[in-house]
C-alpha cells in the first residue's frame, strides 16, 4: 500500500535541515535534483529529448515531483534584474507527496517563490499548501475532493492584502508572501462553494469576481467580493449538467461563463480523475450583465470545442462582447490522459441578436494567454502566451518551447524560440513602474534546461521579447500551472 507522507515525514526522509552550498546561494535542505555547483551545467551536447510514458508522463523528467521543501539565498543572476522590481514571483503546481498520482491535476499543491528586490534575487523557497488533504489525508482509497480537503495546486490569487492558493474544487487557502499557509478562507462563512482558479480582479472597482462549480445540483454559482474584501453577492446560475468550467471572462458590463463538454465518466472513477470529453454536451457562452442575475443569462452555442483559458474580453459600442482565448478542438477524448493544444481565437458575442462570430487569429499552438491585467475588461492591444512547438504525441503534453506576443490590433504575432532543451512555464506580465506603453513591462516565469537538468526564473523585456535576466535556482522546479507577481511597490 502506498503511504501518504505528512509534510514532517517527507522533510525528515529528505534530510531537511542539512545545509549545503550550491552555486552562489546557501541551500537549506537536501534531496533529489540538487544541482551541481554553479546552479546550471554547461549542458550535454549529445542531449536528446526524453521519451515519456503516456500513462504517467506527469511523473517523469521535469514533471516529476521534488521530495522536499527547501530554501536558497543570494541567488546567482545572469544578466540584470530590473531594479524597479520589488516583490515575490510565486507559482503553484502539483507535487504528489507520495511520489505518485493518477493524473497531473491530482498532486498536492506546492508553491515555488523567488523574492526580488533592488536588482537582486534574495531567496528561493518551495512549500506545500497545508490543506486538509495534506495534513489529514484519507485513511485509505480515493476520497472525492471537499471544500477543505483538496490539492489547492492550481493558481495564486491576490486581492488587497490577501494572497490565496486555489484549485477549483474547494475553498481558497490563505498564504503569505513567505509561502506559509494560514488556513482555508470562506469570507466569514459566506462562501459555500469552491472558488475557480481564475478569479478576475477589476482594476476600476477593486472587486474580485469569480464562480464556483459544483458536482451536485448547484452546478454553477457566481460570486462578487467588494474592494474591502467582503463577499457581497452569490448568485446561483441554472445549468442542465455538470461542466468542468475552468475559466470565464468579464468585461466592464458583462460576465461570460463558458459551458464546456467535459463531464463525468463513471468508467474512470477508479483512476481518481473521472472526467472526460462528452460528445453530446455543447459548448456555450452564458452572457450575464454585471448588474443582472440568473434570469438575465443568455446562453449561446458555438462550434463544439474546449476553452480552458481566456485572455480578456471587452464591450463594444454596437453592444457586442469581444472575447479572446486559447481554443482546443477537444480535450480528454477517451480519458484524461489524452491532451490537446490550442490556438488563439476571437469570439464576437451578440447577446441581443443571439449570435456568435468565431474567428481563429493565429496558427501557433498556444495556451496560458496573458495580458496587462490593468486592462481587464477593456480592450487590450497586446497579449502573450506559451508556445507549444508540436502537437501532443501519444497523449503526452509536450513542453513549452517558446513564448508568443500577439498584436491584436495588427493581427500579427511574434515568436521567441527558447534554446534547444529549454522549456518554460506560463509567463506573467508585470508592468514597468513608469510604463508609458501597454507593452512596457516584463514577462516572468520559471524555466528548465533539460540539457543540464537545471531550473531558473526568467525575466523578459515584453516590448523587445528578449530575456534580460536569468535567476539560477539551485534545486529542481518541476513544471507546474499558474504564477503570479505579488507586487510590493504599493
C-alpha positions in Angstrom: 0.0 0.0 0.0 1.3 3.4 -0.9 1.9 5.6 2.1 0.7 9.3 2.1 3.5 11.1 4.0 2.9 14.1 6.1 5.0 17.2 5.5 7.1 16.4 8.6 7.7 12.9 7.5 8.6 14.0 3.9 11.1 16.5 5.2 12.6 14.0 7.6 13.2 11.4 4.9 14.5 14.0 2.5 17.1 15.1 5.1 15.7 18.6 5.7 17.9 20.6 8.0 21.1 19.7 6.3 22.9 22.7 4.8 25.0 22.7 1.7 26.4 25.2 -0.6 25.0 25.2 -4.1 26.2 27.8 -6.6 26.4 31.3 -5.1 23.5 30.7 -2.7 23.1 28.9 0.6 20.8 25.9 0.3 18.9 24.6 3.2 17.5 21.0 2.9 18.6 18.3 0.6 17.2 15.6 -1.6 17.0 14.7 -5.3 17.8 17.1 -8.1 20.1 19.4 -6.1 22.1 20.8 -9.0 25.9 20.8 -9.3 28.0 23.9 -8.2 27.1 26.9 -10.4 23.4 26.0 -10.5 23.3 25.1 -14.1 25.6 22.9 -16.0 27.2 23.6 -19.4 24.7 21.3 -21.0 25.1 17.9 -22.7 25.8 18.4 -26.4 24.5 14.9 -27.1 21.2 15.6 -25.3 18.1 14.1 -26.8 14.5 14.8 -25.7 13.4 12.0 -23.4 10.6 9.7 -24.4 7.9 9.8 -21.8 5.4 7.1 -21.0 1.9 8.3 -21.9 0.4 6.6 -18.9 2.3 8.6 -16.4 4.3 11.4 -18.2 3.4 13.8 -15.3 5.7 11.8 -13.0 8.7 11.9 -15.4 11.5 14.2 -16.5 10.8 17.8 -15.3 7.2 17.0 -14.5 8.4 14.7 -11.7 7.8 15.9 -8.1 10.6 17.1 -5.8 10.9 15.3 -2.5 11.5 18.2 0.0 10.9 21.8 0.9 14.0 23.9 0.6 15.4 27.4 0.9 18.2 29.0 -1.1 19.5 32.5 -0.6 21.5 35.1 -2.5 20.7 33.5 -5.9 23.1 33.8 -8.8 21.8 36.1 -11.6 22.8 36.0 -15.2 22.1 39.4 -16.9 20.4 42.2 -14.9 17.2 42.2 -12.9 15.3 45.5 -13.5 15.9 47.4 -10.2 12.3 48.7 -10.1 11.0 45.2 -9.5 10.1 44.6 -5.8 8.0 41.6 -4.9 7.7 37.9 -5.0 7.1 35.7 -8.0 5.0 32.7 -6.9 3.9 29.7 -8.9 1.6 26.9 -7.9 1.6 23.3 -9.2 1.1 19.7 -8.3 3.7 17.8 -6.3 2.4 14.4 -5.1 3.9 13.8 -1.7 3.8 10.1 -2.2 5.7 10.4 -5.5 2.7 9.0 -7.5 -0.6 10.2 -8.8 -3.2 9.1 -11.3 -3.3 12.4 -13.2 -1.2 15.6 -13.4 -4.0 17.5 -11.7 -4.1 15.4 -8.6 -0.8 16.1 -6.9 -0.8 18.1 -3.7 -0.2 21.8 -4.2 3.3 23.1 -3.9 4.3 26.8 -4.1 7.6 28.0 -5.6 8.7 31.5 -5.0 11.6 34.0 -5.6 11.9 37.2 -3.7 13.2 40.1 -5.9 14.4 43.4 -4.6 16.9 46.1 -5.5 18.1 44.2 -8.6 18.8 41.0 -6.6 17.2 37.6 -6.1 17.2 37.3 -2.3 15.7 33.9 -1.9 14.0 30.9 -3.4 11.8 28.5 -1.5 9.1 25.9 -2.0 6.3 25.0 0.3 3.4 22.7 0.3 0.0 24.3 0.7 -1.2 23.0 4.1 -4.7 21.8 3.1 -6.7 19.2 4.9 -5.8 16.8 2.2 -2.1 17.1 3.1 -2.4 17.4 6.9 -5.1 14.7 7.3 -5.1 12.5 4.2 -7.9 9.9 3.8 -7.1 6.7 5.6 -7.5 4.5 2.5 -8.6 4.6 -1.1 -9.5 7.6 -3.1 -11.7 10.3 -1.5 -13.5 12.9 -3.5 -12.3 16.5 -3.0 -14.1 18.6 -0.4 -14.1 22.3 0.3 -11.0 21.9 2.6 -9.5 18.6 1.6 -8.4 19.4 -2.0 -5.0 19.9 -3.6 -5.0 23.8 -3.8 -2.5 23.2 -6.6 -3.6 25.4 -9.5 -3.1 29.2 -9.1 -2.3 32.2 -6.9 -4.9 34.9 -6.3 -4.1 38.4 -4.9 -6.9 40.7 -3.6 -5.9 43.6 -1.4 -3.5 42.4 1.2 -4.6 38.8 1.0 -2.9 36.1 -1.1 -4.6 32.8 -1.8 -3.6 29.4 -3.2 -6.5 28.0 -5.1 -7.9 25.0 -7.0 -11.4 24.9 -8.5 -12.6 22.1 -6.3 -12.7 23.8 -2.9 -12.2 26.9 -0.8 -9.1 29.1 -1.2 -6.3 28.8 1.2 -4.7 32.0 2.5 -0.9 32.1 2.2 1.6 34.9 2.9 4.5 36.3 1.0 6.9 33.9 2.7 4.7 31.0 1.2 3.4 29.9 4.6 -0.2 28.7 4.8 -2.7 30.3 7.2 -5.7 28.1 6.6 -8.7 27.9 4.4 -10.7 31.1 3.9 -14.5 31.3 3.5 -15.3 35.1 3.8 -16.7 34.8 7.3 -18.8 31.8 6.3 -20.4 33.3 3.3 -18.5 31.3 0.7 -20.2 27.9 0.5 -18.9 26.8 -2.9 -15.5 26.3 -4.5 -13.5 29.2 -6.0 -12.4 29.0 -9.6 -8.7 29.0 -10.2 -9.2 32.2 -12.4 -11.0 34.9 -10.4 -11.0 38.3 -12.1 -9.8 41.4 -10.3 -11.5 44.5 -11.7 -8.8 47.3 -11.7 -11.5 50.0 -11.9 -13.7 48.9 -8.9 -11.3 46.8 -6.9 -13.9 44.0 -7.0 -12.9 40.3 -7.2 -15.3 38.4 -9.4 -15.4 34.6 -9.5 -17.5 31.5 -9.8 -17.6 28.0 -8.3 -18.8 24.9 -10.0 -20.4 22.0 -8.1 -20.7 18.3 -8.5 -24.3 18.1 -7.3 -27.4 20.0 -8.2 -25.9 23.5 -7.9 -23.6 23.3 -10.9 -22.6 27.0 -11.1 -22.6 29.9 -8.6 -21.3 33.4 -9.3 -19.7 35.5 -6.6 -18.7 39.1 -6.1 -16.3 40.4 -3.4 -16.1 44.2 -3.0 -12.9 46.2 -2.8 -12.8 45.9 1.0 -12.8 42.1 0.8 -16.4 41.4 1.8 -18.4 38.8 -0.2 -21.4 40.8 -1.1 -23.2 38.6 -3.7 -23.6 34.9 -4.6 -25.9 34.1 -7.5 -26.9 30.5 -8.5 -26.8 30.1 -12.3 -29.0 27.4 -13.8 -27.1 24.7 -15.7 -28.5 21.4 -17.1 -25.5 19.3 -16.2 -22.0 19.4 -14.6 -19.3 21.1 -16.7 -15.6 21.4 -15.8 -15.7 25.2 -16.3 -12.1 26.2 -15.6 -12.2 29.9 -16.6 -14.5 32.7 -17.6 -14.3 36.3 -18.8 -15.6 39.7 -17.7 -15.9 43.0 -19.4 -16.9 46.3 -17.9 -20.6 45.5 -18.3 -20.8 41.7 -18.7 -19.8 38.3 -17.3 -19.3 35.5 -19.8 -19.5 31.9 -18.5 -18.1 29.1 -20.7 -20.0 25.8 -20.6 -17.6 23.1 -21.9 -18.1 19.4 -22.9 -16.0 17.9 -20.1 -18.1 15.8 -17.7 -18.2 12.8 -15.5 -17.3 9.3 -16.9 -18.0 6.7 -14.3 -15.8 4.2 -16.0 -12.8 6.3 -15.0 -13.9 6.6 -11.3 -11.2 4.2 -10.1 -8.5 6.4 -11.6 -9.3 9.2 -9.2 -10.0 11.6 -12.1 -13.3 10.6 -13.7 -13.6 13.5 -16.2 -13.6 13.2 -20.0 -14.9 14.6 -23.2 -18.7 14.3 -23.7 -19.8 14.1 -27.3 -23.4 15.3 -26.8 -22.5 18.2 -24.5 -22.5 21.5 -26.4 -20.0 24.3 -25.9 -21.9 27.5 -24.9 -21.3 31.1 -23.7 -23.5 32.3 -21.0 -23.7 36.1 -21.1 -24.9 37.9 -18.0 -25.0 41.7 -17.3 -22.7 42.6 -14.4 -25.7 44.0 -12.6 -28.0 41.1 -13.6 -28.7 37.6 -12.4 -29.6 34.1 -13.4 -32.8 35.2 -15.1 -30.8 37.5 -17.4 -28.3 34.9 -18.6 -28.3 34.4 -22.4 -26.9 31.1 -23.5 -25.4 30.9 -27.0 -24.0 27.7 -28.6 -20.8 27.7 -30.6 -19.0 25.0 -32.5 -18.1 22.3 -30.0 -14.6 22.8 -28.7 -12.7 23.1 -25.4 -11.8 26.5 -23.9 -9.6 26.2 -20.9 -8.1 29.7 -20.6 -9.3 33.1 -21.6 -7.2 36.1 -22.3 -9.6 39.1 -21.9 -13.0 40.4 -23.0 -14.3 43.9 -23.7 -17.6 45.6 -24.7 -18.0 47.4 -28.0 -20.2 50.4 -29.0 -22.5 48.2 -31.0 -23.4 46.1 -28.0 -21.3 43.0 -28.7 -18.7 41.5 -26.4 -15.3 40.5 -27.9 -13.5 37.6 -26.1 -10.1 36.2 -27.0 -9.0 32.8 -25.7 -7.0 29.7 -26.3 -9.3 27.2 -28.1 -8.7 23.5 -28.4 -10.7 21.3 -30.8 -11.3 18.8 -28.0 -9.7 17.6 -24.8 -9.6 14.2 -23.0 -11.5 12.2 -25.5 -11.5 8.7 -24.3 -9.9 9.6 -21.0 -8.0 12.4 -19.1 -4.5 11.3 -20.3 -5.2 12.4 -23.9 -4.1 16.0 -24.2 -4.6 18.6 -26.9 -3.1 22.0 -27.6 -4.9 25.1 -28.7 -4.7 28.2 -30.8 -5.7 31.8 -30.2 -9.4 32.5 -31.2 -11.7 35.5 -31.1 -15.4 35.3 -30.4 -17.7 38.3 -31.0 -20.8 37.7 -29.0 -24.1 39.5 -29.7 -26.5 38.7 -26.8 -29.2 40.8 -28.3 -29.1 39.2 -31.7 -28.2 35.8 -30.1 -25.3 35.2 -32.5 -21.6 34.5 -32.1 -18.9 35.1 -34.7 -16.0 32.7 -34.4 -12.5 33.6 -35.8 -9.1 31.9 -35.5 -6.4 34.6 -35.0 -3.2 32.7 -35.3 -1.7 29.4 -36.4 0.8 28.9 -33.5 -0.1 26.3 -30.9 -0.6 28.0 -27.6 -2.1 28.1 -24.1 -1.9 30.2 -20.9 -2.8 33.5 -22.5 -1.8 36.7 -20.6 -2.0 40.4 -21.0 -1.6 43.6 -18.9 -4.2 42.9 -16.2 -4.7 46.6 -15.6 -6.8 46.4 -18.8 -9.0 43.6 -17.6 -12.5 44.1 -19.0 -11.3 46.7 -21.5 -9.7 46.4 -24.9 -6.0 45.4 -24.9 -3.8 45.6 -27.9 -1.1 43.1 -26.8 -1.3 39.6 -25.4 1.2 36.8 -24.6 1.1 33.0 -24.4 3.1 29.9 -24.0 4.0 28.3 -27.3 4.0 24.5 -27.9 6.2 23.5 -30.8 4.5 20.3 -31.6 1.1 18.7 -31.2 0.7 16.2 -28.5 2.5 12.9 -29.1 0.7 9.7 -28.0 -1.3 11.7 -25.4 1.8 13.3 -23.9 1.6 17.1 -23.3 4.9 18.4 -24.8 6.7 21.2 -23.1 6.5 24.9 -23.8 9.4 25.7 -26.1 8.7 29.4 -26.9 6.8 32.5 -25.9 4.3 34.3 -28.1 3.5 38.0 -28.3 0.3 39.0 -30.1 -0.6 42.4 -31.6 -4.3 42.1 -31.7 -4.7 45.4 -33.4 -2.5 44.5 -36.3 -3.4 40.8 -36.3 0.2 39.6 -36.0 2.3 37.5 -33.7 5.9 37.2 -32.7 7.6 34.0 -31.5 10.5 33.9 -29.2 12.1 30.5 -29.6 13.8 29.1 -26.5 17.2 27.3 -26.8 17.3 23.6 -27.5 16.3 21.6 -24.5 14.7 24.6 -22.7 11.1 24.7 -21.6 9.1 27.5 -19.9 6.1 27.6 -17.6 3.4 30.2 -18.1 4.8 33.7 -18.0 3.1 36.6 -16.1 3.1 40.2 -17.3 4.4 42.7 -14.8 4.0 46.4 -15.9 7.0 48.6 -15.7 6.9 51.2 -13.0 6.9 54.2 -15.4 5.4 52.3 -18.4 4.0 54.7 -21.0 3.1 52.0 -23.4 0.8 49.0 -22.9 3.6 46.5 -23.5 6.2 48.4 -21.4 6.9 45.7 -18.8 8.3 42.3 -18.1 7.3 38.7 -18.6 8.3 36.4 -15.7 8.2 32.6 -15.3 10.2 29.5 -14.3 12.1 27.7 -16.9 14.1 24.4 -17.2 17.2 23.5 -19.2 16.9 19.7 -19.8 20.4 19.5 -21.2 21.8 20.2 -17.7 18.7 19.5 -15.6 18.8 23.0 -14.2 15.9 25.3 -13.2 15.7 29.1 -13.3 13.4 32.1 -13.2 13.5 34.0 -16.4 12.6 37.7 -16.8 11.9 39.0 -20.3 11.5 42.5 -21.8 7.9 42.4 -23.0 8.5 45.0 -25.7 11.6 43.6 -27.2 10.8 39.9 -26.4 14.3 39.4 -25.1 15.5 37.8 -21.9 17.1 40.3 -19.6 17.8 38.1 -16.5 18.0 34.5 -15.5 17.9 33.7 -11.8 19.6 30.3 -11.2 17.6 28.0 -8.9 20.0 25.5 -7.2 17.3 22.9 -7.0 14.7 21.4 -9.4 11.5 23.3 -10.0 9.0 20.9 -11.7 6.8 22.1 -14.5 3.6 23.5 -13.0 0.5 25.6 -13.5 -0.2 29.3 -12.9 2.0 32.0 -11.4 1.5 35.5 -10.0 3.7 38.5 -9.3 2.9 39.7 -5.8 4.0 43.3 -6.0 5.4 45.2 -3.1 5.7 48.5 -4.9 2.3 49.7 -3.5 
